[in-house]
């Protein structure tokens, strides 16, 4: 579409979660606390995995990258949301908005890939325990992790390259607390058919594709666990993947519900977005520390070493 007759928009207005000043202050305190817990919790996970030799395994290598992704995911959206909660001018430039969308693509895509890789790791550990060391060798798990990052960066670059060609000349209001590609598409007055195709491919790859890998892995895991004769054996096998299964349910459940809903800025849509981008990153370190005996033991050892260091 010819944009010569339109005034080009250079910034957007983010409506956020509430227009009530008193509620905004309460939300600022709440989300600042959540953000600080997210960063602190995931940094602790990174430190424990790095320093404790008992956790130098493929599963915890994946988990360390998941913790880093969660810090990035939260840092992409929460700081700007906190700024707008205390600001009268709740604007974001087109360039900053596209930058935010880029890093949301990278973080969300990498997290989905890592969760599917971790599901495959649990499948190899439970269904083929004697061959686990051969299957999940260092070369493979390094390729899986860096492949997850690389694929997500490539996907983000393609979507943002196409988005940079869009012309924004309609209403500049985004009924959300952050920039997302569906919101930008509805504000464009140029042809967005290529953008829609790219977004659909991204959704199929990082949404349906990774979920299918998780589903197939857990279908085999459940079948293997049910074939174990002893109750204690079944319980032990299930405990090795319960933390990951909880994280998968939270991430895919909230993400699926968020993206199946129309982009209207409704309260329910915003709730699922908060769950997807803000709450899940703070819960992951809690899930893996509270439900995982190895991580709890490593945390205890790390704390003991730290206390001994202080006494010395």
Secondary structure, 3 states (H helix, E strand, C coil): CCCCCCCCCCEEEECCCCCCHHHHHHHHHHHHHHHHHHHHHHHHHHHHHHHCHHHCCHHHHHHHHHHHHHHHHHHHHHHHHHHHHCCCCCEEEHHHHHHHHHHHHHHHHHHHHHHHHHHHHHHHHHHCHHHHHHHCCHHHHHHHHHHHHHHHHHHHHHHHHHHCCCCECCCCEECCCCCCHHHHHHHECCCCHHHHHHHHHHHHHHHHHHHHHHHHHHHHHHHHHHCCCCHHHHHHHHHCCHHHHHHHHHHHHHHHHHHHCCCCCCHHHHHHHHHHHHHHHHHHHHHHHHCCHHHHHHHHHHHHHHHHHHHC
